[in-house]
Amino acid sequence: MKRFILIALTPLWLASSVVLAEEPAIVPSVTPAEAAAQEGKEVKVKGRVEGQKTSAKGVTYLNFGGKYPNHVFSCVLRAKDFPSAPPAYEGKEVEVTGVIKMYEGKPSMDISSLEQIRVVEEAATPAPEGKPSEPAT
């Protein structure tokens, strides 16, 4: 009898495990200032890139919440993952996805693929300065 019950329930168990496996993991969204509280967790951090710098070794840093060294969160893009320079993100509102780690007392995220960065809003372009436009004649 036990064997019959196990055989009868096996298809249900397999079907439920397939359904459960297909559910996508929910990645929480946080601000750059909230990132430190998420150490060791995968999150989405949304904010404006206030500074972007590439070192002589080809490592690019994206700083949020202020320019270096006054930033509150940073992303690190290593040269080995980006053979050509990453795009310019400074001044843009972006959302980055990855695991938060602490570096020198500040939250940081390693970025190994451009798929981890999504531009939410392009940088505002300043109005050109010069003399005011004249009416058409």
N, C-alpha and C positions, 0 to 999 in steps of 0.2 A: 504494500500500500504506500509506504514512504517513497519507494522508487517511482511509483506512478505519479505521485504529487510532484516530486522533483522534476520528472520528465515533462509534466504538464505545465509547470511554472517556468521552466527554462526559457521558452520563447518570450514570455512577458518580461523576464529579467533582462534578456538581451535587448529587447526593444526599448525598455526604459533606460538602459545604459547608453544606447545610441542617442536618444533624445537629450539626455543630460550632457553628453559630450559635445553636442552641437551648440549649447548655450554659450554665447560670447562672454568673456570676463568683462565686468564693468570697471573701467579705469577712472578713478575720481579726478576731478579737476580742482586745482588750487591756484592761488595767486603766488607770485614769487616770494612774498613775505611769509606765506604759510608753508612753504616748501620744507623748511627745517623740521617741522613737526611730522613729516612723512618719510623720515630717513629709513632706507631699506625697502621702501614700497615703490611700486610702479604707479606713476601718476601722470597727469597732463598738467603742465604749468603754462598758464596763459598770461602774457604781459608784453610790454614794449621793450625792445632791445635798445638800451641806452648807450651801449658801447660795444664795438667789435674790433678786436685786435688780433693780428696774426704774428706769432713769434718768428724769430729767425729760423727755428727748427720746423716751421710749418704748422704749428698748433694754433688753431683759431679759438678765441674765447668770445662768447656772447654774454654780455653782462646786463642784468635786469635790475631795476630799482635803484639805479645810479651808475655812474661810471666808476671803473676801477680806481682806487681800492674801496670806494664807498658803496659798491653794489650789494644787493641782498641775496642774489642768486646768480649762478653762472652755468653755462653749458660749455663743454670742452669737445672740440672736433679735432681729432688727431690726424696728422699728415698721412699716416699709413692707411686710414680709411677714406681719405679724400686726396687722391693723387693730384687733382687740379683744385685750385682754390675754391672754397665754398662761395655761394652767392652772398651779396651784401644784404644784411638784415638790419643794420643799424637804422633806428627810427621807425621800424615796422612793428606792428602788433603781431606776435606769433604765438603758436601753441606748440610746445615741445612735449614729447612723450618718452618716458624712460624711468629708470630707477634713481631715486635720490640717494646721494651719499654726501657725507660731510668732508670738506677740505678746508683746512686752516680755519675751522670754526664757522664756515658758511656752507649752505647747501649748494650742491653741484650735481650736474647730470652729464654723463658721457653720451655723446651722439656719434653713432657709427654709420648712420645712413640718413640721407636727406628726407627719406620717408618719415623720419621721426619729427620733422619740422613742418608745420603748416602755417603759411602766412594768412593771418586773419584780416589784416588791414595794411595797405601800403602806406609808406611814409607820406605825410602831407608835403606837397611841394610849395615852397615859399613863392609869394607873388613877386614877379620881377620888379626890381627897383629901377627907377629912371624917371624921365619926365612923363607927366600924365598924357594919355592919348588925346589927340586933337580930333575934333569932329570932322567927318568926311565932307569934302567940298564938291 
